[in-house]
Amino acid sequence: MLKSFNSIRLMSIVFIATLVTNGFIIKDALAGVGDSPLVTKQKWSNTKVTYDLGSDLSRGFKNAVDHAGVMVWNGVSSLEFEYSGTSFNDWGMRELDNPAVTQIYSTDNKIIEVNTYFNELEQWNTAILADPDPDELDALTVAIHEFGHWFRLRDTYDDMYSDAMMYGYIDYGEKKVKLSYEDIDAAQTMYP
């Protein structure tokens, strides 16, 4: 299936993530776990992960991130996200080449820090209940996808998984807020 002209590859959203392993910065090798093509070996050392919301995020972005973590991903597996306001793991805005980027830092396959940034140059819909305009990206959809990377789920570009949140493409004007079976299965594989 051909992608529409408006499709953006959420590409290297974590795909360009930097990993720090034993003090060396390396490219993400995305080593798989079990039979799932969506999961990797790096994990959090505990199952309650706190995050902070940067002062550069608007109230709409903050609501989208909170909703993505707490309302969508929490309860899917043993990993839970909680806003703390004082965490090393944070969300913010940056000038990027992609809609968003998630950087994961780990050592000895243990995640020690994650940072996610939205592209400040894009037009964003930050209303949780409203659909985006045809020229906007949906902050909630992208936040849900990015939180999947916090599980260490990786992207899939196989069109048979186009309904999955971890599908690596998004269209302008697209809103997708429901996790697929594959998303849930991969999260539960990482954190039963």
Sequence and secondary structure as in RCSB ss.txt:
>XXXX:A:sequence
MLKSFNSIRLMSIVFIATLVTNGFIIKDALAGVGDSPLVTKQKWSNTKVTYDLGSDLSRGFKNAVDHAGVMVWNG
VSSLEFEYSGTSFNDWGMRELDNPAVTQIYSTDNKIIEVNTYFNELEQWNTAILADPDPDELDALTVAIHEFGHW
FRLRDTYDDMYSDAMMYGYIDYGEKKVKLSYEDIDAAQTMYP
>XXXX:A:secstr
    TTEEE TTTTTT EEEETTEEEE    EETTEEEEES EESSSEEEEEE TTS HHHHHHHHIIIIIIITT
SSS EEEE SS SSEEEEE  SSSEEEEEEEETTEEEEEEEEEETTS EE  SSS   TT EEHHHHHHHHHHHH
TTB  B  GGGTTSTTBSEEETT       HHHHHHHHHH  
